Amino acid sequence: MMRQLILIPGIAASVVSCAATTGPADIEGVYQLVELNGESLRYDDQPCGCCIYTGASLSIEPGRYEISVGFRNKNNGMVGTSTEFGTYSVNGRFMTFDWGGGDFHHHLYDAQIDGATITLYLGGDGPGTADQYRAMFRK
């Protein structure tokens, strides 16, 4: 009986220490876009989209985020980067964004944090719409 009592606190301590590694303190840093809608980059927004997306970064600082997206417009050849910034909040493994400004509103929606990966939805008319992108960023 005594062995069980000793092992249970040890297991509980292990679970608590593992859970703490995905908390808000761990998410700060710069993440690079590695996948858009399940495809690696250069992402061609077919069939109706105007752009080829060449890269993106997501910077997470205490209470503040910034996202920069590189693109080439297929219609006019323009190459550029669009940037958005704002604040965020974290609840466990989930993250929400509040737009603060920038030269383009990317419409960032709910994100999920999984270790060094943040997966979020952006663009379109909101969660679940056909014109929304699923973006995976890795630190």
C-alpha positions as CSV (number, residue, x, y, z in Angstrom):
1,M,0.0,0.0,0.0
2,M,2.8,2.4,0.8
3,R,4.4,2.0,-2.6
4,Q,1.2,3.1,-4.3
5,L,1.0,6.2,-2.3
6,I,4.6,7.1,-3.2
7,L,4.1,6.5,-6.9
8,I,0.9,8.4,-7.3
9,P,2.5,11.8,-6.2
10,G,5.4,11.0,-8.6
11,I,3.0,10.5,-11.5
12,A,1.1,13.6,-10.6
13,A,4.3,15.7,-10.6
14,S,5.2,14.3,-14.0
15,V,1.9,15.2,-15.5
16,V,2.0,18.7,-14.0
17,S,5.5,19.3,-15.3
18,C,4.6,18.1,-18.8
19,A,1.4,20.2,-19.0
20,A,3.4,23.3,-18.0
21,T,5.6,23.1,-21.1
22,T,2.7,24.1,-23.4
23,G,1.8,27.2,-21.4
24,P,1.9,30.8,-22.6
25,A,5.5,31.4,-21.5
26,D,6.6,28.8,-24.1
27,I,4.9,30.4,-27.1
28,E,7.0,33.5,-27.3
29,G,9.3,33.6,-30.4
30,V,9.3,33.7,-34.1
31,Y,7.4,31.0,-36.1
32,Q,7.8,30.3,-39.9
33,L,4.9,29.2,-42.1
34,V,5.6,25.6,-43.1
35,E,2.2,24.6,-44.5
36,L,-0.8,26.4,-46.0
37,N,-4.0,24.3,-46.5
38,G,-1.9,21.1,-46.1
39,E,0.6,22.1,-48.8
40,S,4.2,23.3,-48.5
41,L,5.2,26.7,-49.8
42,R,5.1,28.3,-52.5
43,Y,1.3,28.1,-52.3
44,D,-0.6,28.9,-55.4
45,D,-4.1,30.0,-54.5
46,Q,-6.0,28.1,-57.2
47,P,-8.3,28.3,-59.1
48,C,-9.6,31.8,-58.4
49,G,-7.0,33.4,-56.1
50,C,-4.8,36.2,-57.1
51,C,-1.6,35.3,-55.3
52,I,1.2,32.8,-54.8
53,Y,2.2,32.9,-51.1
54,T,5.9,32.6,-50.7
55,G,6.4,32.7,-47.0
56,A,5.2,34.1,-43.7
57,S,6.4,34.6,-40.2
58,L,4.4,35.0,-36.9
59,S,6.1,36.8,-34.1
60,I,4.8,36.2,-30.6
61,E,5.9,38.6,-27.9
62,P,4.4,39.1,-24.4
63,G,0.8,40.2,-25.2
64,R,1.5,41.1,-28.8
65,Y,1.7,39.4,-32.2
66,E,2.8,40.4,-35.6
67,I,2.3,38.4,-38.8
68,S,4.0,39.1,-42.1
69,V,3.0,37.3,-45.3
70,G,5.1,37.3,-48.5
71,F,3.2,37.1,-51.8
72,R,3.4,37.5,-55.6
73,N,0.2,38.7,-57.4
74,K,-0.4,36.6,-60.5
75,N,-2.5,39.3,-62.1
76,N,-0.1,42.2,-62.0
77,G,3.3,40.6,-61.0
78,M,3.5,42.7,-57.8
79,V,5.7,41.2,-55.1
80,G,5.3,42.3,-51.6
81,T,4.8,41.6,-47.9
82,S,1.6,42.4,-45.9
83,T,1.8,42.9,-42.2
84,E,-0.7,42.8,-39.4
85,F,-0.2,43.2,-35.6
86,G,-2.4,43.1,-32.5
87,T,-2.8,41.4,-29.2
88,Y,-3.6,37.8,-28.3
89,S,-4.8,35.8,-25.4
90,V,-4.1,32.2,-24.5
91,N,-6.4,29.7,-22.8
92,G,-4.5,26.4,-22.3
93,R,-3.6,25.2,-25.8
94,F,-5.8,27.7,-27.6
95,M,-5.1,31.2,-28.7
96,T,-7.2,34.0,-30.0
97,F,-6.2,37.2,-31.8
98,D,-7.4,40.8,-31.7
99,W,-6.4,42.9,-34.7
100,G,-4.6,46.1,-33.9
101,G,-3.6,47.4,-37.3
102,G,-1.2,46.9,-40.2
103,D,-1.3,47.3,-43.9
104,F,-3.6,44.3,-44.4
105,H,-6.1,42.6,-42.1
106,H,-5.4,38.9,-42.4
107,H,-8.4,37.9,-40.2
108,L,-6.6,35.6,-37.9
109,Y,-8.9,33.1,-36.2
110,D,-8.6,30.6,-33.4
111,A,-5.2,28.9,-33.1
112,Q,-4.1,25.7,-31.4
113,I,-0.6,25.5,-29.8
114,D,1.2,22.2,-29.9
115,G,4.7,22.4,-28.6
116,A,6.7,24.4,-31.2
117,T,3.8,24.5,-33.7
118,I,0.9,27.0,-33.9
119,T,-1.9,26.1,-36.3
120,L,-4.4,28.9,-37.1
121,Y,-7.1,29.8,-39.5
122,L,-6.9,33.1,-41.5
123,G,-8.7,34.9,-44.2
124,G,-12.1,34.4,-45.6
125,D,-15.5,35.1,-44.0
126,G,-14.8,33.3,-40.8
127,P,-14.2,29.9,-39.3
128,G,-15.3,27.0,-41.6
129,T,-15.8,29.1,-44.8
130,A,-14.5,27.8,-48.1
131,D,-12.2,30.8,-48.6
132,Q,-10.4,30.4,-45.3
133,Y,-6.8,29.1,-45.0
134,R,-5.4,26.6,-42.5
135,A,-1.8,27.8,-41.7
136,M,0.8,25.8,-39.8
137,F,3.7,27.8,-38.2
138,R,6.7,26.2,-36.6
139,K,9.3,27.8,-34.3
